[in-house]
Amino acid sequence: MEEKILKKLFQLANKSYNKKEFPVGAIIFDDNFNIISTGYNRRNKSNITIDHAEITAITKANKRLNSWRLNDLCMIVTLEPCDMCKTVIKEARLKEIYYIVPRLKYKKQYKNIIIKQYKIKSDKINKQIEEYSQKISTFFNEKR
């Protein structure tokens, strides 16, 4: 995975965290690692239930490409998508989906989409993952 995408992904998660949102970022990109669209959680501020990072990124990509089919694109998300987002991802027909931190302790297949954890080999990025995991834990302890 291109380091620029991973760097941007954590910037998006931090942006939502700094806005007192659940810290999740999502990026849709093509095979050349060109960023097509981005999203981060905004539902606390917008009061819109579906303002999740993944859905925001998909909506932006739909508008940019003037198509609801995103067959040739990939998505990476900081946290394994929730069931609502998995359904929208399935409908968008994204080619591949990656996440950094698992929501569950096991891999699972959702209908016809295989969603798998992306393995990071960079110590620098792994440190960011640890910090991100801590932010999620802090968020749940303070807000839930």
CORKAZI-V314712 format. One record per helix or strand of 2 or more residues. SS is the DSSP state (helix for helix, strand for strand). FROM is the first residue (numbers start at 1). LEN is the number of residues. Records with the same first field share a line. If there is no record, write none. Layout:
# CORKAZI-V314712
SS=FROM-LEN + FROM-LEN
This chain:
# CORKAZI-V314712
helix=3-16 + 43-4 + 53-13 + 83-10 + 123-21
strand=25-5 + 35-6 + 74-6 + 96-6 + 108-3 + 113-5
